[in-house]
């Protein structure tokens, strides 16, 4: 698992709704960057799984079970570091990758940050989605490929629309401001259309104070959410490996990687 895939997999998400407004709100300019929560993941026909997440700035700590064993994962992107800890035998190994420069949570972000390996990532204009000013970008993995066109919202760090070369479209639309477990969130619908295929739909809830997705109901039935969100400064020791723990060699990557 790479550092980027680990972060992406746990950019998660909450339940129950009471509609209180029909106009999208501007996210706060000084988002809180420290919180803890229970991360829940569900797949159709399978029991839900959960773990604990603690975030402080860029740093993140994840506690979960994998194949019946407790695992702790510590991500320190600004240093390009990921630690995988085994709390049972007090061992860990280290994975190094490219450092991700620290950015303010309310600062501008382009889609090229997530598409670093793209041959083309070019802003080509502006547009509007649900009354929100967005940027139009063209992305391609190879110079000769037809471009994926996205409408990028840099505030929410999300493509609110994607037009794929094969004619498929992923479109998001704001529905309402909703209270989920005591937090005011933006409820967005997701619709994916593919030529000659039935449309798939889903939903997305965004917390404008934390600037994080707090629930996703994805097309196909997968669900991710954050429960029991608590805002507050995290103890920096949560992102350190205990000194007495033994360091192991990282597992070798599969030969096809």
Secondary structure as GFF3:
##gff-version 3
##sequence-region A 1 257
A	DSSP	alpha_helix	3	9	.	.	.	ID=ss1
A	DSSP	beta_strand	19	21	.	.	.	ID=ss2
A	DSSP	beta_strand	34	42	.	.	.	ID=ss3
A	DSSP	beta_strand	49	56	.	.	.	ID=ss4
A	DSSP	beta_strand	59	66	.	.	.	ID=ss5
A	DSSP	beta_strand	69	76	.	.	.	ID=ss6
A	DSSP	three_ten_helix	77	79	.	.	.	ID=ss7
A	DSSP	beta_strand	81	86	.	.	.	ID=ss8
A	DSSP	beta_strand	91	96	.	.	.	ID=ss9
A	DSSP	three_ten_helix	111	113	.	.	.	ID=ss10
A	DSSP	beta_strand	120	129	.	.	.	ID=ss11
A	DSSP	beta_strand	132	140	.	.	.	ID=ss12
A	DSSP	beta_strand	148	153	.	.	.	ID=ss13
A	DSSP	beta_strand	158	163	.	.	.	ID=ss14
A	DSSP	beta_strand	169	180	.	.	.	ID=ss15
A	DSSP	beta_strand	183	193	.	.	.	ID=ss16
A	DSSP	beta_strand	200	207	.	.	.	ID=ss17
A	DSSP	beta_strand	212	217	.	.	.	ID=ss18
A	DSSP	beta_strand	223	231	.	.	.	ID=ss19
A	DSSP	three_ten_helix	236	239	.	.	.	ID=ss20
A	DSSP	beta_strand	246	247	.	.	.	ID=ss21
###
